Amino acid sequence: PRISICLPTWNGERDLARLLPALARQRVEGGHEIVAIDSSSTDGTRALLEQAGARVETIPQREFGHGRTRNQLARLARGDLLVYLSQD
């Protein structure tokens, strides 16, 4: 993929229900991927991400750190360009 969309998530089902379809409509030469690190959501966050074709890793909520989690997303990403979004 040309672009990696990097999403840290936690209980974002409601917001992701709006965000993921918008991302699916994007057309990028070379394509894009969605990579997410979920902080042990208890709602349907992970299922929505997987249905959208995202690669998802789950971490315990206590291990979330803004910088650390984003660095972990960068390591998972395969794109030439990284785009960081929040679930909302």
DSSP file with accessible surface (Angstrom, degrees, kcal/mol):
  #  RESIDUE AA STRUCTURE BP1 BP2  ACC     N-H-->O    O-->H-N    N-H-->O    O-->H-N    TCO  KAPPA ALPHA  PHI   PSI    X-CA   Y-CA   Z-CA
    1    1 A P              0   0   66      0, 0.0    79,-0.4     0, 0.0    30,-0.2   0.000 360.0 360.0 360.0 148.1    0.0    0.0    0.0
    2    2 A R        +     0   0  109     29,-1.2    79,-1.8    28,-0.6    78,-1.2   0.855 360.0  35.0 -78.4 -38.4    1.1    3.5   -0.6
    3    3 A I  E     -ab  32  81A  32     28,-1.6    30,-2.1    76,-0.2     2,-0.5  -0.960  64.9-156.6-124.0 137.1   -0.6    5.0    2.5
    4    4 A S  E     -ab  33  82A   0     77,-3.0    79,-3.0    -2,-0.4     2,-0.7  -0.961   9.6-152.7-109.5 122.4   -1.0    3.5    5.9
    5    5 A I  E     -ab  34  83A  13     28,-3.1    30,-2.9    -2,-0.5     2,-0.5  -0.880  15.9-157.0 -94.1 117.9   -3.9    4.9    8.0
    6    6 A C  E     -ab  35  84A   0     77,-3.3    79,-2.3    -2,-0.7    30,-0.2  -0.877  12.8-178.2-106.4 122.1   -2.9    4.4   11.6
    7    7 A L  E     -a   36   0A   0     28,-2.6    30,-1.9    -2,-0.5     2,-0.4  -0.947  17.7-162.4-127.0 113.3   -5.6    4.4   14.3
    8    8 A P  E     -a   37   0A  11      0, 0.0    79,-0.6     0, 0.0     2,-0.3  -0.789  31.0-174.0 -82.5 133.9   -5.3    4.0   18.0
    9    9 A T  E     +a   38   0A   5     28,-2.7    30,-2.9    -2,-0.4     2,-0.2  -0.951  27.9 168.9-133.9 156.1   -8.7    3.0   19.3
   10   10 A W  S    S-     0   0  107     -2,-0.3    30,-0.1    28,-0.2    28,-0.0  -0.790  80.8 -24.0-163.0 117.4  -10.6    2.4   22.5
   11   11 A N  S    S+     0   0   52     -2,-0.2     3,-0.2     1,-0.1     4,-0.1   0.873  86.4 143.0  45.2  51.3  -14.4    1.9   22.6
   12   12 A G     >  +     0   0    1      1,-0.2     4,-3.3     2,-0.1     5,-0.3   0.139  16.0 123.3-105.5  19.0  -14.8    3.8   19.4
   13   13 A E  H  > S+     0   0   85      1,-0.2     4,-1.9     2,-0.2    -1,-0.2   0.892  75.8  47.8 -49.9 -48.9  -17.6    1.7   17.8
   14   14 A R  H  4 S+     0   0  197     -3,-0.2     4,-0.5     1,-0.2    -1,-0.2   0.932 117.8  40.3 -62.4 -45.6  -19.9    4.7   17.4
   15   15 A D  H >> S+     0   0   24      1,-0.2     4,-2.3     2,-0.2     3,-1.2   0.892 112.7  54.7 -71.5 -39.0  -17.3    7.0   15.8
   16   16 A L  H 3X S+     0   0    0     -4,-3.3     4,-2.5     1,-0.3    -1,-0.2   0.819  95.4  67.7 -65.7 -28.6  -15.8    4.2   13.7
   17   17 A A  H 3< S+     0   0   54     -4,-1.9    -1,-0.3    -5,-0.3    -2,-0.2   0.782 112.0  34.2 -62.1 -24.0  -19.2    3.5   12.2
   18   18 A R  H <> S+     0   0  164     -3,-1.2     4,-1.0    -4,-0.5    -2,-0.2   0.811 120.0  48.6 -94.3 -39.3  -18.9    6.9   10.6
   19   19 A L  H  X S+     0   0   37     -4,-2.3     4,-2.2    68,-0.2     5,-0.2   0.929 104.0  56.0 -70.9 -46.6  -15.1    7.0    9.9
   20   20 A L  H  X S+     0   0   12     -4,-2.5     4,-2.3     1,-0.2    -1,-0.2   0.893 105.8  49.4 -62.7 -41.9  -14.5    3.6    8.3
   21   21 A P  H  > S+     0   0   59      0, 0.0     4,-1.2     0, 0.0    -1,-0.2   0.896 110.5  52.7 -62.8 -35.4  -17.0    4.0    5.4
   22   22 A A  H  < S+     0   0   28     -4,-1.0     4,-0.4     1,-0.2     3,-0.3   0.911 109.9  48.0 -64.9 -40.0  -15.5    7.4    4.7
   23   23 A L  H >< S+     0   0   15     -4,-2.2     3,-1.4     1,-0.2    -1,-0.2   0.891 106.0  58.0 -66.3 -37.6  -12.0    5.8    4.5
   24   24 A A  H 3< S+     0   0   60     -4,-2.3    -1,-0.2     1,-0.3    -2,-0.2   0.802 101.6  56.8 -63.5 -26.7  -13.3    3.1    2.3
   25   25 A R  T 3< S+     0   0  164     -4,-1.2    -1,-0.3    -3,-0.3    -2,-0.2   0.611  84.2 106.4 -79.9 -11.4  -14.5    5.7   -0.2
   26   26 A Q    <   -     0   0  102     -3,-1.4     2,-0.5    -4,-0.4     6,-0.1  -0.453  56.7-156.1 -72.4 139.4  -11.0    7.2   -0.5
   27   27 A R        +     0   0  200     -2,-0.2     2,-0.4     4,-0.1    -2,-0.1  -0.972  16.6 174.2-118.5 119.3   -9.1    6.4   -3.7
   28   28 A V    >   -     0   0   47     -2,-0.5     3,-2.9   -25,-0.0     2,-0.2  -0.992  37.1-116.0-128.0 127.0   -5.3    6.6   -3.5
   29   29 A E  T 3  S+     0   0  182     -2,-0.4    -2,-0.0     1,-0.3   -27,-0.0  -0.450 109.9  21.9 -59.9 126.2   -2.9    5.6   -6.3
   30   30 A G  T 3  S-     0   0   59     -2,-0.2   -28,-0.6   -28,-0.1    -1,-0.3   0.291 118.5-109.5  94.1 -10.9   -1.1    2.6   -4.9
   31   31 A G    <   -     0   0   29     -3,-2.9   -28,-1.6   -30,-0.2   -29,-1.2  -0.028  28.6-110.3  81.9 174.7   -3.8    1.9   -2.4
   32   32 A H  E     -a    3   0A  54    -30,-0.2     2,-0.3   -31,-0.2   -28,-0.2  -0.961  15.4-153.6-144.0 160.6   -4.1    2.2    1.3
   33   33 A E  E     -a    4   0A  18    -30,-2.1   -28,-3.1    -2,-0.3     2,-0.5  -0.905  13.4-135.8-128.6 160.0   -4.3    0.0    4.4
   34   34 A I  E     -a    5   0A  14     -2,-0.3    21,-2.4    19,-0.3     2,-0.4  -0.986  20.5-177.2-117.3 124.7   -5.7    0.6    7.9
   35   35 A V  E     -ac   6  55A   0    -30,-2.9   -28,-2.6    -2,-0.5     2,-0.4  -0.975   8.3-177.1-119.1 137.9   -3.7   -0.5   10.9
   36   36 A A  E     -ac   7  56A   0     19,-2.7    21,-2.2    -2,-0.4     2,-0.5  -0.984  23.4-157.5-136.6 146.4   -5.1   -0.2   14.4
   37   37 A I  E     -ac   8  57A   0    -30,-1.9   -28,-2.7    -2,-0.4     2,-0.5  -0.993  21.7-159.4-119.5 118.6   -4.1   -0.8   17.9
   38   38 A D  E     -ac   9  58A   3     19,-3.0    21,-2.7    -2,-0.5     2,-1.4  -0.857  16.3-140.4-104.1 132.9   -7.0   -1.2   20.1
   39   39 A S        -     0   0    5    -30,-2.9    22,-0.2    -2,-0.5    19,-0.1  -0.406  67.5 -72.7 -89.9  58.0   -6.8   -0.7   23.9
   40   40 A S        -     0   0   50     -2,-1.4    -1,-0.1    19,-0.2    21,-0.1   0.906  65.9-160.1  57.8  50.7   -9.0   -3.7   24.8
   41   41 A S        -     0   0   24      1,-0.1    -1,-0.1   -32,-0.1     5,-0.1  -0.224  15.8-155.3 -57.5 149.8  -12.3   -2.2   23.8
   42   42 A T  S    S+     0   0  128      3,-0.0    -1,-0.1     4,-0.0     2,-0.1   0.291  74.4  63.3-109.9   5.5  -15.5   -3.7   25.3
   43   43 A D  S    S-     0   0   55      0, 0.0     3,-0.4     0, 0.0     4,-0.2  -0.212 111.1 -71.4-108.1-154.5  -17.8   -2.6   22.5
   44   44 A G  S  > S+     0   0   19      1,-0.2     4,-2.4     2,-0.1     5,-0.2   0.172  90.0 116.4 -91.4  20.8  -17.8   -3.6   18.8
   45   45 A T  H  > S+     0   0    0      1,-0.2     4,-2.3     2,-0.2    -1,-0.2   0.935  76.0  45.7 -55.0 -54.0  -14.6   -1.6   17.9
   46   46 A R  H  > S+     0   0   88     -3,-0.4     4,-2.7     1,-0.2     5,-0.2   0.921 112.2  51.4 -60.9 -43.3  -12.5   -4.6   16.9
   47   47 A A  H  > S+     0   0   45     -4,-0.2     4,-2.6     1,-0.2    -1,-0.2   0.921 110.1  49.4 -61.5 -43.5  -15.3   -6.2   14.9
   48   48 A L  H  X S+     0   0   39     -4,-2.4     4,-1.5     2,-0.2    -1,-0.2   0.918 111.8  48.9 -61.6 -44.0  -15.9   -3.0   12.9
   49   49 A L  H  <>S+     0   0    0     -4,-2.3     5,-2.5    -5,-0.2     3,-0.2   0.932 112.5  47.2 -61.4 -45.8  -12.2   -2.6   12.2
   50   50 A E  H ><5S+     0   0   94     -4,-2.7     3,-1.8     1,-0.2    -2,-0.2   0.905 108.9  54.1 -65.0 -39.9  -11.8   -6.2   11.0
   51   51 A Q  H 3<5S+     0   0  156     -4,-2.6    -1,-0.2     1,-0.3    -2,-0.2   0.826 106.3  54.1 -62.4 -28.8  -14.9   -5.9    8.8
   52   52 A A  T 3<5S-     0   0   48     -4,-1.5    -1,-0.3    -3,-0.2    -2,-0.2   0.437 123.2-107.6 -84.1  -0.9  -13.3   -2.9    7.2
   53   53 A G  T < 5 +     0   0   63     -3,-1.8   -19,-0.3     1,-0.2    -3,-0.2   0.600  66.8 152.8  87.1  11.8  -10.2   -5.0    6.4
   54   54 A A      < -     0   0   11     -5,-2.5     2,-0.6    -6,-0.2    -1,-0.2  -0.414  48.3-124.7 -73.9 149.9   -8.0   -3.4    9.0
   55   55 A R  E     -c   35   0A  85    -21,-2.4   -19,-2.7    -2,-0.1     2,-0.4  -0.859  37.9-166.1 -88.7 126.3   -5.1   -5.2   10.7
   56   56 A V  E     -c   36   0A  20     -2,-0.6     2,-0.4   -21,-0.2   -19,-0.2  -0.961  19.1-174.5-125.4 131.2   -5.7   -4.9   14.4
   57   57 A E  E     -c   37   0A  80    -21,-2.2   -19,-3.0    -2,-0.4     2,-0.4  -0.947  17.7-144.9-114.8 145.2   -3.6   -5.6   17.4
   58   58 A T  E     -c   38   0A  66     -2,-0.4   -19,-0.2   -21,-0.2   -21,-0.0  -0.916  17.1-179.3-112.0 136.1   -5.0   -5.4   20.9
   59   59 A I        -     0   0   10    -21,-2.7   -19,-0.2    -2,-0.4     2,-0.1  -0.909  39.3 -92.9-124.4 156.0   -3.1   -4.2   23.9
   60   60 A P    >   -     0   0   38      0, 0.0     3,-2.0     0, 0.0     4,-0.4  -0.437  38.1-119.5 -63.1 144.1   -4.2   -3.9   27.5
   61   61 A Q  G >  S+     0   0  104      1,-0.3     3,-1.7   -22,-0.2   -21,-0.1   0.872 112.6  61.1 -55.4 -36.5   -5.6   -0.5   28.2
   62   62 A R  G 3  S+     0   0  206      1,-0.3    -1,-0.3     3,-0.0   -23,-0.0   0.699  98.0  59.4 -67.3 -16.5   -3.0    0.2   30.9
   63   63 A E  G <  S+     0   0   92     -3,-2.0    -1,-0.3     2,-0.0    -2,-0.2   0.527  78.9 115.0 -89.7  -5.0   -0.2   -0.2   28.2
   64   64 A F    <   +     0   0   65     -3,-1.7     2,-0.3    -4,-0.4     3,-0.1  -0.434  33.7 163.6 -67.8 135.2   -1.6    2.6   26.0
   65   65 A G     >  -     0   0   17     -2,-0.2     4,-3.2     1,-0.1     5,-0.5  -0.952  40.8-128.2-147.4 135.7    0.6    5.7   25.7
   66   66 A H  H  > S+     0   0  128     -2,-0.3     4,-1.5     1,-0.2     5,-0.1   0.924 108.5  31.9 -54.0 -52.0    0.1    8.3   23.0
   67   67 A G  H  > S+     0   0   45      2,-0.2     4,-2.5     1,-0.2    -1,-0.2   0.943 121.0  49.1 -70.8 -49.0    3.7    8.2   21.8
   68   68 A R  H  > S+     0   0  145      1,-0.2     4,-2.2     2,-0.2    -2,-0.2   0.924 112.7  47.5 -59.5 -44.6    4.4    4.5   22.4
   69   69 A T  H  X S+     0   0    0     -4,-3.2     4,-2.2     1,-0.2    -1,-0.2   0.914 112.2  49.3 -67.6 -39.9    1.2    3.4   20.8
   70   70 A R  H  X S+     0   0   72     -4,-1.5     4,-2.1    -5,-0.5    -1,-0.2   0.893 109.9  51.7 -67.5 -36.5    1.8    5.5   17.7
   71   71 A N  H  X S+     0   0   95     -4,-2.5     4,-1.8     2,-0.2    -1,-0.2   0.908 108.9  51.3 -63.9 -39.3    5.3    4.3   17.4
   72   72 A Q  H  X S+     0   0   43     -4,-2.2     4,-1.6     1,-0.2    -2,-0.2   0.902 107.8  52.5 -63.9 -40.3    4.0    0.7   17.5
   73   73 A L  H  X S+     0   0    0     -4,-2.2     4,-1.7     1,-0.2    -1,-0.2   0.908 105.9  54.7 -60.6 -41.0    1.5    1.6   14.8
   74   74 A A  H  < S+     0   0   35     -4,-2.1    -1,-0.2     1,-0.2    -2,-0.2   0.897 106.4  51.4 -61.3 -38.2    4.4    2.9   12.7
   75   75 A R  H  < S+     0   0  174     -4,-1.8    -1,-0.2     1,-0.2    -2,-0.2   0.844 111.7  47.3 -67.7 -32.0    6.2   -0.5   13.1
   76   76 A L  H  < S+     0   0   33     -4,-1.6    -1,-0.2    -5,-0.1    -2,-0.2   0.774  93.3  98.8 -77.3 -27.2    3.1   -2.3   11.9
   77   77 A A     <  -     0   0   19     -4,-1.7   -73,-0.1    -5,-0.2     5,-0.1  -0.300  47.4-173.8 -68.7 145.4    2.5    0.0    8.9
   78   78 A R        +     0   0  153      3,-0.1    -1,-0.1   -75,-0.1     4,-0.1   0.398  50.7 106.4-114.2  -3.4    3.6   -1.1    5.4
   79   79 A G  S    S-     0   0   16      1,-0.1   -77,-0.2     2,-0.1   -76,-0.2  -0.268  72.5-128.3 -77.6 164.3    2.9    2.1    3.6
   80   80 A D  S    S+     0   0  118    -78,-1.2     2,-0.4   -79,-0.4   -77,-0.2   0.783  99.6  39.6 -77.1 -31.3    5.3    4.7    2.2
   81   81 A L  E    S-b    3   0A  86    -79,-1.8   -77,-3.0     2,-0.0     2,-0.5  -0.963  76.2-147.8-121.3 138.5    3.3    7.4    4.0
   82   82 A L  E     -b    4   0A  71     -2,-0.4     2,-0.5   -79,-0.2   -77,-0.2  -0.911   9.2-169.5-109.3 131.9    1.7    7.2    7.4
   83   83 A V  E     -b    5   0A  59    -79,-3.0   -77,-3.3    -2,-0.5     2,-0.5  -0.982   9.8-155.0-119.7 118.4   -1.5    9.1    8.3
   84   84 A Y  E     +b    6   0A  88     -2,-0.5     2,-0.3   -79,-0.2   -77,-0.2  -0.835  19.6 170.0 -97.0 127.4   -2.5    9.2   11.9
   85   85 A L        -     0   0   58    -79,-2.3     2,-0.3    -2,-0.5    -2,-0.0  -0.906  28.5-130.1-126.4 158.8   -6.1    9.6   12.7
   86   86 A S        -     0   0   62     -2,-0.3   -77,-0.1   -79,-0.1   -79,-0.0  -0.758  31.1-112.7-102.0 159.0   -8.1    9.4   15.9
   87   87 A Q              0   0   33    -79,-0.6   -68,-0.2    -2,-0.3    -1,-0.1   0.766 360.0 360.0 -63.7 -23.2  -11.2    7.3   16.0
   88   88 A D              0   0  129    -70,-0.1    -1,-0.3   -69,-0.1   -72,-0.0   0.278 360.0 360.0-108.8 360.0  -13.4   10.4   16.4
